[in-house]
Amino acid sequence: MQFQVPQFLDVEDKIIGPFTVKQFIYLAGGVGFGYMCGRFIPYIGWLLGAGMVALGASLAFYKYNSKPFIYIIEAGFNYYKSVRMFVWRRREKEAEKALDLNNYKPVKHASGLLANKAGSKLSDLTWGIDVKDNEVEAQKVLSENAI
């Protein structure tokens, strides 16, 4: 037994003239609201009415990335309604502001070796101990070689 497989399932039926039911409802609603705005709101009512008719026409016919315009409106509404979380935002700390490494200049110590300006007292002490010990050892080696 053979069965006929339906095709064009994504195409809606044209029921009311050349329009589908959804298109007809969107157009009728847009024209109805446009008429009501023009009739009952003085001066700018016809501009609002034209906007309502344009909104109804775009809901009925406009597609963006092959999706109806109502999905775009729904996505925009959900975006503004939802809570947005920023994952990472860099904040400059006070210590980073004070430490300016762009103008780095090495400083010459009494031993003749170059050292870093930016450092704590502890690092300066260890630097001094290391340099003095190395100087003493270097003098011993030089004096032994000289003899």
Secondary structure by P-SEA (a helix, b strand, c coil): cbbbbbccccccccccccccaaaaaaaaaaaaaaaaaacccccaaaaaaaaaaaaaaaacccccccccaaaaaaaaaaaaabbbbbcbbbbbccccccccccbbbbbbccccbbbbccccaaaaaaaaaaaaaaaaaaaaaaaaaac
